[in-house]
Amino acid sequence: MSEVSAALEAILFSSNRPLKLRELQQATATDRIGVENALDELRQALDGRGVMVMRHHDEIHLTTRPEYSAAVRRALRPEVSGKLSAAAYETLAIVAYQQPVARARIEEVRGVNSKAC
């Protein structure tokens, strides 16, 4: 893999948003054709892997392959513990009715010191 392709992989992996082709050109100090070629090389290098290069118009990002979406969803799904405790419901009610509200005010209304827990 060329140095530009490796740099693009690192940039796209680190980014929390799709990047424009122009941004990738500036980041790698490469012209448009060089970035296009490096992206093609990166696509080929990622073939058969869990991630792929996704392009929509002029925006590019790394994304997981659709065939692995169920496994990713299972792994990243937040734990759901079920019902909230009575104290949690009470605290949420206070926040809902009196927001914005400080911890001291919640403790005053509930009649407890939450730091003791």
C-alpha positions in Angstrom: 0.0 0.0 0.0 1.4 3.4 -0.9 2.1 6.1 1.7 -0.8 8.2 0.5 -3.2 5.3 0.8 -2.0 4.5 4.3 -2.4 8.2 5.2 -5.9 8.3 3.8 -6.8 5.1 5.8 -5.5 6.8 9.0 -7.3 10.0 8.3 -10.6 8.4 7.4 -10.4 6.0 10.4 -9.8 8.9 12.8 -12.5 11.2 11.4 -15.9 11.3 13.0 -17.5 12.6 9.8 -17.2 12.2 6.0 -14.4 14.2 4.5 -14.5 16.1 1.2 -12.0 15.1 -1.5 -10.5 18.6 -1.2 -9.8 18.1 2.5 -8.0 14.8 1.8 -6.0 16.5 -0.9 -4.9 19.2 1.5 -4.2 16.8 4.3 -2.0 14.6 2.1 -0.5 17.4 -0.1 -1.6 15.4 -3.1 -3.5 16.4 -6.2 -7.0 15.1 -7.0 -5.8 12.3 -9.3 -3.3 11.1 -6.7 -6.0 11.0 -4.0 -8.4 9.2 -6.4 -5.7 6.6 -7.2 -4.9 6.2 -3.5 -8.6 5.7 -2.6 -8.8 3.0 -5.3 -5.8 1.3 -3.8 -7.3 1.6 -0.3 -10.6 0.1 -1.6 -8.7 -2.9 -3.0 -6.7 -3.3 0.2 -9.9 -3.4 2.3 -11.6 -5.9 0.0 -12.8 -8.8 2.1 -12.3 -6.9 5.3 -14.9 -5.6 7.8 -14.6 -2.0 6.7 -14.8 -0.3 3.4 -14.4 3.1 1.8 -17.8 4.7 1.2 -18.2 7.6 -1.2 -21.2 9.8 -1.7 -20.6 12.5 -4.3 -17.5 14.4 -3.0 -17.6 13.0 0.6 -15.6 9.9 1.6 -15.6 7.9 4.9 -14.8 4.5 6.3 -17.8 2.4 7.2 -18.5 -1.1 8.3 -19.6 -3.5 5.6 -23.4 -4.1 5.5 -23.0 -7.8 5.9 -21.5 -7.3 9.4 -24.2 -4.8 10.6 -26.0 -7.4 12.8 -22.7 -8.3 14.6 -21.8 -4.7 15.1 -25.2 -3.8 16.4 -25.1 -6.7 18.9 -21.7 -5.7 20.1 -22.4 -2.0 20.5 -26.0 -2.1 21.7 -26.2 -0.4 25.0 -27.2 -2.6 27.9 -30.8 -2.3 28.9 -31.3 -3.1 32.5 -35.1 -2.9 32.6 -37.0 -0.7 35.0 -35.7 2.2 36.9 -35.7 2.3 40.7 -38.2 4.4 42.6 -35.4 6.8 43.6 -34.5 7.2 39.9 -38.1 7.9 38.9 -38.4 10.4 41.8 -35.2 12.2 40.6 -36.3 12.3 37.0 -39.7 13.8 38.1 -37.9 16.6 40.0 -35.7 17.3 37.1 -38.6 17.3 34.6 -40.7 19.7 36.7 -38.0 22.0 38.0 -35.3 22.1 35.3 -32.7 23.4 35.3 -32.1 22.1 38.8 -29.0 21.7 40.9 -28.1 18.5 42.8 -28.5 20.4 46.1 -32.1 21.2 45.1 -32.9 17.6 44.1 -31.5 16.4 47.5 -33.6 19.1 49.3 -36.8 18.0 47.5 -36.1 14.3 48.0 -34.9 14.7 51.6 -31.7 12.7 51.1 -28.0 13.2 50.6 -27.0 11.5 47.4 -23.3 11.6 48.3 -23.9 9.2 51.2 -24.9 6.5 48.7 
